[in-house]
């Protein structure tokens, strides 16, 4: 299963800055990505903003909190939409679920499944572990008084109710994040094989292996692909 992540975002905020980048391409120094690289703090409306390390500055987000407040991003995450000022000073809004993600303290957080989650970019192909929150139906036991306060909704339920619903965060599911196409795919030998097609040498070697050998060497092939195809970002 392939998931196309938010790509276009709210383009009006990026058009002037992207034109500026186009004019100064030859002057911008690009550096090879490493784990020590820090992304600029702010909102990333789409993958192009990530590739150019060009987010919406936190100062253009409308909020009652100071951008240095520790609760700043917690407040942003729970909102259905975020109010921004564009480069012309015009107030506008963008739905939170349509944002690619944001960076805080140089670290990236990506929007997946209606929530922001930390993503570690390893290269053109990265392993991504995302957690999912689901509701679980449980039978009510009168002897367990703590069940009255499992969720906010349970504060108002009656003693006669036989079931209650609690929210459970499942363990993370491993996926493959393809930086070039901005997609998440399942972590499988077939999905990795499709991504490796861009490197004819690695793909030929991978295709020659038996299924069991492929499964054992998936991480190694990801590492080798990233070494052959490093990512470059504008120097901060």
N, C-alpha and C positions, 0 to 999 in steps of 0.2 A: 504494500500500500504506500502510495506516495502522497505527501502533503505539501502543497505549495504554500509557502509562508507569505505573509503580507509583503507585497512588492511595490505597489505604487504609492500607498500612503496618501499624504496630502501634498501634492506636487508643488503647489504654489509656494510653499515654504522653502523648497529646494532650488527652484529654477534660477534665481539670481546667483546663488552661491555656486551652483553647478556651472553656470556660464563663466563665472569668474575662474573656476578651476580649469575650464577648457582653455581660457586665454593664458593661464599661467602654468600649463602642464609642463613645459620645458624647464620652468624655474623651480618646480616642486621637487624636492629630494625624496625619493622613495627608498625605504629600508625594508629589508627582509624581515618577515614576521618571526618572532620568537616568543616564548612564554613570558618574557619580561616586558613585552610591548604593552603599553597602556592606552586604551581607547579614551577619547575625550568624553567627559561626563556630559550627559544630556539625552534627549530623545532621538532615537533613530527611526525615522518614519518608514524607511524601506532599506533593502539590501544595498542599494547604491550609496546610501549615506554611510553605511558600515564600511564599504570598500574604500570610500574616500575619507573615512574618519571625520565626517562632517555632520555632527548632530545638531539638533535644535538646542541652543543654550538654555540652561535652566532658568536664566533670568527672564526668558520670554514666556514662561509658564505662569498662568494666573493662579495664584494660591495665597491663602492667608499665612502660610508657613514660609519661613526663610529657607532658601535652598540648602543652607547648611544644617538645618534642623534634622535630627535623626529620624523624624517621622515623615519627612518630605515624600519619599518614595512609597511609603506605606499608604499615605493618603492618596497618592496618584493611582496606585494599583486598584483601589476599591471603587474608583469613579468609573461611570459608564462612558464619559467623555472628558477630554482634557481641553481646557481653554488656553489658547495661545495668541500671541501677537506676532503677525508675520513681519517680514523685513521692512514693510512700509508702515508699521505701527497699527495695522488694522486688526481688530479683534476677530478671531475665528475659533472654530472648535474641530476636533478630530475624535472619532470614537476610539476608545482605549483598545478595543479588540483589533483594530486595524493598524495599530502601531507595530513595527517590527520588533522594537525593544528599546532598551535604554542602557546606559553605562553609568556605573557608580564606582568611584574610586578606581577607575580604569578597567573595571570588569564588566563584561557584557551579560545582559539578561534579555532573553528572547521570549516573545509572546507565543505560547503553545497551549492549545486547549483552554483558552480563556484565562490564562494566568501567566505571569512572568516567572521564568525559571532561569537559573544561572546556566550559561553555556560556555564551555571551554573550547576555543578554537585551536585545533591541533594542526590544521593545515587545510588543503583543499577538501579533504575528507576527514570528518571528525566523528568520534563516537559521542553520542548525546544521550544522556539518561534523564528522562522526564518522569515525574510522578503524577498520578491522576487521583483526584478526589471524587469519591462516589458515596451515595447514600446506602446505608445498610439497614434492612428491616430486622428488628429484634423483638422477641417476645418479652413482654413486661413481667417482671417478677416483683410482687409487693414487698418481698423481704429485702430487696436491694433499694434502699432509699436514694442512693446516688443516681439512679436512673432518672429521677425526676428532673435532673439538671444536666442531662447528656447534651442537649442543645438548647438554644434560646427558645425554640418552638415548644419544647417540653415543659417550660415553666407554666404554661397555660393549659395543659392537657388535664383531663379528669382522671379520677381514680379508676373509673370503669373502663378506660381505654386499655386494650389488650396488647397493642403493639406500639413501638416508638421507632423513630428513624434517627440514626446517628450518622455523622459524616466520617468516612474512613479514607485516609490517604494511603493508597497502595504503594508498594515498592516500585521504584522506577523501572521503566521499560527502555531497553537499549535500542537506539535507532542510529542510522547513519545520516549525518548532515552534510550535504553537498554544497559547499560554499559558492561554487560557480553558478549553479542553477537555483540556489536558495530553496532547496527541498529537503524534506525529511523522508527517509525510506526505512523500511524494516531492516533490522540487522540480520541479514541472511546471505548465504553464499551467492545466491542468484542476483540480489540487489547490488552486492559489491562487484560482481562480475560486470554488470552493466556500466558501473562507474569507471571501472578499469579499462573499458574500451577506448578511452581517450589516450591511453598509453599502450601502444601496440606491443611493445616488448613485454611489459608486465602482464598484459592481457593474454598473450600467447603462452606465457609460462603458467599463468593461473589456470587457463582453460585445459592445459595438458594434465593437471593434477586430478587425482580421484576425489570424490566428494568428501571423504573423511579427511584427506590431506588438506583440502581447501578450508574446511572448518577449523582445523588446527592452526592454519597459517593466515587467517583473515587479518589479524592485528598486524602481522609482519608486512603483509602486502599494503595495508593502509599506511604504515610508516614509510615504506619504500616509495609509495606514490607521492606522499607529501614531501619527501626529500627531492624527488625528481621535479616536482611542480610547486615550488615555494610560493607563498603569498607575499605580496608587497603592499605596504601602506605608506601614506605620506608621513614624513618625519615630523614628530610633534615639536 
